[in-house]
Amino acid sequence: MRQGSNFMAFFYAIFGILFMYLAYSNSIEAGTVFNFWTILLTLFAAVDFYRLYLIFRFRMAAKKMIKKEQEKKDDKK
């Protein structure tokens, strides 16, 4: 069963926030942001936020396309 875009957006947002929190707590514990785990967790969070951005951009483009098609149908009537 395929998940909807709202579920995936929520999933990516939650995991992005979780990875950022873990990176922050790891940087506090280690005393620096320049260690392997902090950078890796930050990269995972960045990928999650990028995918969240792509979902929102796709949804906006789809809404715009649907609106244009509705206007074309209304003009033909």
ZISULQUI-V803574 format. One record per backbone hydrogen bond with DSSP energy under -0.5 kcal/mol. CO is the residue of the C=O (numbers start at 0). NH is the residue of the N-H. E is the energy in kcal/mol with one decimal. If there is no record, write none. Layout:
CO&NH&E  CO&NH&E
This chain:
3&7&-1.9  4&8&-2.5  5&9&-2.3  6&10&-2.6  7&11&-2.7  8&12&-2.2  9&13&-2.6  10&14&-2.4  11&15&-2.2  12&16&-2.3  13&17&-2.5  14&18&-2.7  15&19&-2.0  16&20&-2.4  17&21&-2.5  18&22&-2.3  19&23&-2.6  20&24&-2.8  21&25&-2.1  22&26&-2.2  23&27&-2.1  24&28&-2.1  25&29&-2.7  26&30&-1.8  32&34&-0.9  34&38&-2.0  35&39&-2.5  36&40&-2.6  37&41&-2.1  38&42&-2.1  39&43&-2.2  40&44&-2.2  41&45&-2.3  42&46&-2.3  43&47&-2.2  44&48&-2.6  45&49&-2.2  46&50&-2.3  47&51&-2.1  48&52&-2.2  49&53&-2.3  50&54&-2.0  51&55&-2.1  52&56&-2.6  53&57&-2.5  54&58&-2.4  55&59&-2.2  56&60&-2.2  57&61&-2.5  58&62&-2.2  59&63&-2.2  60&64&-2.3  61&65&-2.4  62&66&-2.3  63&67&-2.2  64&68&-2.2  65&69&-2.2  66&70&-2.2  67&71&-2.1  68&72&-2.1  69&73&-2.3  70&74&-2.0  71&75&-1.6  72&76&-0.9
